[in-house]
Amino acid sequence: MLEKQDTRSKMQKTRIIILLLTTCFLHLIACVGKVNPTFPKKELEKGDRLPIKVGLFIDMKSREYGYGKLRIGKIISDLSIKALSEVFSEVKEVESPEAVPPDMPAAIEVRLRGFSIFPRGTVSDSFIVLEGYFIDEEGNTLWEDFIIGEGTSGLFSGGKAAEEAIQEAISRLVESIRDSNEIREYAVRKFVL
């Protein structure tokens, strides 16, 4: 009788161990199925560049936009190329996001969404709204952001206020691109993995 109890006890312990191992195994499988790789977020310093060549596309309406004698679109284009060259290994202006050369796997699109200059007391204020997109070689938009820039200058210096607003907007655009996990992960997948 004592032998039967020992055998039962051993069988119960074995069943419990098997049940625990099975449960652990199922939890492990469930956890592995949910794992998404994350890439460490290293802040890009001012001199750091992503190893991506990009085309810069600014639509015709934005590129040709002017306000009085100010060629706002031209200023946006020039400042964008200069600023984005600090983030990417190479930047070239292109006619469309689809017209990016084969050696450039992605495009940055910048659109002018709004611009104004208006007097306020003894100063002129300027506001600009830009929209930015990062588009991969398959035409997928991986990142987008709305950027606002503001500038203030003397009452009769609206051009200075405009340039200040555009510079602030482009600086914020670059900052947003540098902080983008989507663009960072794209760079890792494209050139490291």
Rosetta blueprint (number, residue, H / E / L):
1 M L
2 L H
3 E H
4 K H
5 Q H
6 D H
7 T H
8 R H
9 S H
10 K H
11 M H
12 Q H
13 K H
14 T H
15 R H
16 I H
17 I H
18 I H
19 L H
20 L H
21 L H
22 T H
23 T H
24 C H
25 F H
26 L H
27 H H
28 L H
29 I H
30 A H
31 C H
32 V H
33 G H
34 K L
35 V L
36 N L
37 P L
38 T L
39 F L
40 P L
41 K L
42 K L
43 E L
44 L L
45 E L
46 K L
47 G L
48 D L
49 R L
50 L E
51 P E
52 I E
53 K E
54 V E
55 G E
56 L E
57 F E
58 I E
59 D L
60 M H
61 K H
62 S H
63 R H
64 E L
65 Y L
66 G L
67 Y E
68 G L
69 K L
70 L E
71 R L
72 I H
73 G H
74 K H
75 I H
76 I H
77 S H
78 D H
79 L H
80 S H
81 I H
82 K H
83 A H
84 L H
85 S L
86 E L
87 V L
88 F E
89 S E
90 E E
91 V E
92 K E
93 E E
94 V L
95 E L
96 S L
97 P H
98 E H
99 A H
100 V L
101 P L
102 P L
103 D L
104 M L
105 P L
106 A E
107 A E
108 I E
109 E E
110 V E
111 R E
112 L E
113 R E
114 G E
115 F E
116 S E
117 I E
118 F E
119 P E
120 R E
121 G L
122 T L
123 V E
124 S E
125 D E
126 S E
127 F E
128 I E
129 V E
130 L E
131 E E
132 G E
133 Y E
134 F E
135 I E
136 D E
137 E L
138 E L
139 G L
140 N L
141 T E
142 L E
143 W E
144 E E
145 D E
146 F E
147 I E
148 I E
149 G E
150 E E
151 G E
152 T E
153 S E
154 G E
155 L L
156 F L
157 S L
158 G H
159 G H
160 K H
161 A H
162 A H
163 E H
164 E H
165 A H
166 I H
167 Q H
168 E H
169 A H
170 I H
171 S H
172 R H
173 L H
174 V H
175 E H
176 S H
177 I H
178 R H
179 D H
180 S L
181 N H
182 E H
183 I H
184 R H
185 E H
186 Y H
187 A H
188 V H
189 R H
190 K H
191 F H
192 V L
193 L L
